[in-house]
Amino acid sequence: MSIQSKARRDARKRKAEKERNRARAGAPQIEPHAELRDRDGNLLAGIVRRAGVWVLGMDGRIAGSSDSAAQVLMLIRRAQRLHDEQGVPVKLVYSDALRDEAELEAAANGLLLADYERQLEEEMKSALPAQAVANTDTPTTH
C-alpha cells in the first residue's frame, strides 16, 4: 500500500466523521426527565423529551410517545407500582419540569395530578387491547 493511498483513506475517514458530527449537531436535543432503576442501578424505564414530545422507554426500547406529560408520568409510576407489587424494589426519580407540566395539564382538566392520573389509568384499563377486540369478532370453537 502506498503512503498516498493511506493518506487519502485517512482524509475520507476524517471527512465522514465531520459530516456525522454536523448531522448530530442539527438533531433535536434529548432532555432526560425520569428514570426508573432497580436496586443494582440498572435502568428499567425512562422518560425523555425530544422536540416537544414526551418519549417513554422500557427495556431498552421505545414503549411510546405522547404530547401528554401526565400520561407518560402515570405510565412510569404504574411500572413502579407493578415492580413493587412483585417484590422488586425500584427507585423512580423525575424532573420538576415533568411534574410541573403534568400538574398544569391536570389543572387544565380541573383536577389535581393524582386524580387526573387515576382517571387516565381507568381510561387505559377500560380500553380493550387490539388482540382482545379481534378475538371478540370471531367465535371460538374448542
ChimeraX attribute file (.defattr): number of C-alpha atoms within 10 A of each C-alpha:
attribute: neighborCount
match mode: 1-to-1
recipient: residues
	/A:1	5
	/A:2	6
	/A:3	7
	/A:4	9
	/A:5	10
	/A:6	11
	/A:7	11
	/A:8	11
	/A:9	11
	/A:10	12
	/A:11	12
	/A:12	12
	/A:13	12
	/A:14	12
	/A:15	12
	/A:16	12
	/A:17	12
	/A:18	12
	/A:19	12
	/A:20	11
	/A:21	11
	/A:22	11
	/A:23	10
	/A:24	11
	/A:25	10
	/A:26	8
	/A:27	10
	/A:28	11
	/A:29	13
	/A:30	14
	/A:31	13
	/A:32	16
	/A:33	19
	/A:34	22
	/A:35	21
	/A:36	21
	/A:37	18
	/A:38	17
	/A:39	10
	/A:40	8
	/A:41	10
	/A:42	11
	/A:43	17
	/A:44	19
	/A:45	22
	/A:46	26
	/A:47	28
	/A:48	20
	/A:49	21
	/A:50	15
	/A:51	10
	/A:52	13
	/A:53	14
	/A:54	24
	/A:55	22
	/A:56	23
	/A:57	19
	/A:58	16
	/A:59	10
	/A:60	10
	/A:61	10
	/A:62	13
	/A:63	13
	/A:64	12
	/A:65	18
	/A:66	14
	/A:67	12
	/A:68	16
	/A:69	24
	/A:70	24
	/A:71	20
	/A:72	25
	/A:73	22
	/A:74	20
	/A:75	17
	/A:76	23
	/A:77	15
	/A:78	14
	/A:79	18
	/A:80	21
	/A:81	15
	/A:82	13
	/A:83	15
	/A:84	13
	/A:85	10
	/A:86	8
	/A:87	9
	/A:88	12
	/A:89	14
	/A:90	20
	/A:91	15
	/A:92	16
	/A:93	11
	/A:94	16
	/A:95	12
	/A:96	11
	/A:97	11
	/A:98	21
	/A:99	17
	/A:100	14
	/A:101	14
	/A:102	24
	/A:103	20
	/A:104	16
	/A:105	19
	/A:106	19
	/A:107	13
	/A:108	10
	/A:109	11
	/A:110	11
	/A:111	15
	/A:112	15
	/A:113	20
	/A:114	14
	/A:115	12
	/A:116	21
	/A:117	23
	/A:118	12
	/A:119	13
	/A:120	16
	/A:121	16
	/A:122	11
	/A:123	10
	/A:124	12
	/A:125	10
	/A:126	9
	/A:127	11
	/A:128	10
	/A:129	10
	/A:130	8
	/A:131	8
	/A:132	10
	/A:133	11
	/A:134	10
	/A:135	10
	/A:136	9
	/A:137	8
	/A:138	8
	/A:139	6
	/A:140	7
	/A:141	4
	/A:142	2
